[in-house]
Amino acid sequence: MRIATTIFLTDQTVSPVRLARALEERGFAGLYLPEHTHIPVSRDTSAPMGGDLPEVYGRTLDPFVALGQAAAVTERLALGTGITLVAQHDPIDLAKQIATLDHLSGGRFTLGIGYGWNVEEAADHGVDWGTRRELVRDRMALMRALWAPEPTAHVGEFCTVQASAAHPKPVQPPRELGPGHPLYGPRTLIGGAAGPKLFAAIADHADGWLPIGGGGLSESMPVLRQVWETAGRDPKDLQVVPYAVQPNPGKLGHYADLGIEEVVLQLPPAREAEILRVLDDYAQYL
């Protein structure tokens, strides 16, 4: 099982360069970073974990800039977002950022995407909360048009792009959504809680699922597999990557029994000395 990590990198934590080097030196598989552009102070949306929202949510580094630094000082470390708030981006710009990072890292990037939880943050980006899932699907289709090997247009409900010269292309080869329907771009995993809408989206336009916390997988994975196969996807292609996991041997053993091949462990938003101590403890799982 590949052991990756995630952390709220901020202006007060270990730097991306120091963390990436430490991860690769110790043999960890990857680094995933979350995204928030800003956190409005006046907020009606409850924190996803309940209680007060930790300060780190409003201090996160831009994940693409931070992962670019990490890519520059490593050779093997996988890089990912957990998650990119696609609805809050111009999709043409985002397609360029993603393709550039995948190109410069030699195909090491995983695009974790999601729909967000902070209504006020999304509203400042002009997002209609009720249609954000459809917006994300449309923007992903536009980005895949730009990543296609030949100039390809996309005309959607929310966004449009002309057939265009758009380089670099992502390094990772296309996968099959179904016969004659290639899926262009880097490996894409959708984060969120188990449910019919999420599982339908995964089967429709992703490579798998980032279940936050990794709980309840014994019950939810068979349901996702059924949705995946009903959509005509190859069973062996489905990837489930438990995300932001607090590890223990029993939990990771359970994941292995479920056939899971990668897990992302949560690191504290701390300075270098504390991070190194946690990494040395997590090394028992490598």
MOVEN-V309032 format. One line per field, one symbol per residue. ss: DSSP state (H for helix, E for strand, C for the rest). phi: phi as a letter, one per 30 degrees, with the letter a starting at -180 (. if undefined). psi: psi as a letter, one per 30 degrees, with the letter a starting at -180 (. if undefined). A space follows every 50 residues. Layout:
BEGIN
ss = ???
phi = ???
psi = ???
END
This chain:
BEGIN
ss = CEEEEEECCECCCCCHHHHHHHHHHHCCCEEEECCCCCCCCCCCCCCCCC CCCCHHHHCECCHHHHHHHHHHCCCCCEEEECCEEHHHCCHHHHHHHHHH HHHHCCCCEEEEEECCCCHHHHHHCCCCHHHHHHHHHHHHHHHHHHHCCC CCCEECCCCEECCCCCCCCCCCCCEEEECCEEECCCEEEEECCCCHHHHH HHHHHCCEEECECCCCHHHHHHHHHHHHHHCCCCHHHCEECEEEECCCHH HHHHHHHCCCCEEEEECCCCCHHHHHHHHHHHHHHC
phi = .dccbbaddbdccededddedddddcjddabcbdbbdabeddbcddddci iddeeddcbdddddddddddddcbbcddbacbbddedcbdddddeddddd ddddciiccccdbacibcddddddciddedcddddddddddddddddddc ebdbbbdcabbdebdbbdceddddccdleibdcdjdebbcckdeledddd deddabclbcddiidideddddddeddedddiddedddbbbebhdcdaed ddddedddidcbbccdcddbdeddedddddddedcd
psi = kkjlllkjkafgakleeeeeeeeeefglflkkklkkeljkejkfkkkfgl akkkffeggklkeeeefeeeefglffklklkilkiefgkkfeeeeeeeee eeeffhggkkjklaflfjeeeeefggkjefgeeeeeeeeeeeeeefflfl kklkjaeflkklklkjllkkekllljflkgiljlllkkkkllkkleeeee eefehlfakijkfglgfeeeeeeeeeeeeefgkkeffkkkjkkhkjllee eeeeeeffgkfkkjkkllilleeeeeeeeeeffff.
END
